[in-house]
Amino acid sequence: MDWTSFLGALSGTVIGLLVLVGIMALWFYVSDRLAERKQAQKQPPTLDSILESYLEQYVVENFDCLFPGWKIFDEPPKDASQSEECRKPSGVRYRTDAGEIDILAVDPQETLVTIELKRTRAPDKVISQVDRYVAWVKKHLARPGQKVRGLIIAQSVGSRLAYTLSRRHGIGIWTYKWQLKFDKRPDRKGVTTDSGKQMADKASDIPGVPQ
């Protein structure tokens, strides 16, 4: 028996089988990923995701009314051809190595404020999240001597977070309420006007005390 030919044929067979197994594994992997992506695309947005998106949109669009004397942090656009009316301030969803800041603002005292929006109750872990943002802004954006603080805006505050914030300096908490109003006086065409959702007055900026 020619052992050289036998071993060559055997190794060729083994290599062929390994290639076939690899191709099949790759095919199953790609098929699973495509199925997952197709399933994800079919899922409608949840109410929570809609409310969170609407909260940010409402705050940004009504920022001057909700925060008198404040302004959203903005940097000169990299694309000079982009219209000022079309672009949003760079302080909205400001990306950093520490995470994405919902809104980076400047208060009337020229203090940089990292604003974190929560659609419902603010969890305990939000403190470490805001701490990271404040530390990053202090290191990379703040001018010498410029103060930086954090602000959490949520629908409610748990007792544990309230106790923690009562001992912390540099992080404030505001709470908000959604208010739905209807105009029940129809116009001449018989169409009822819906005034839509409006954000209630800001709560007092007292750490740990929901209004």
Helices and strands as residue ranges (DSSP letters): H 3-42, H 47-61, H 63-66, E 71-72, E 92-96, E 99-106, E 112-117, E 121-122, H 126-140, E 148-154, E 156-157, H 159-166, E 171-175, E 178-183, E 193-199
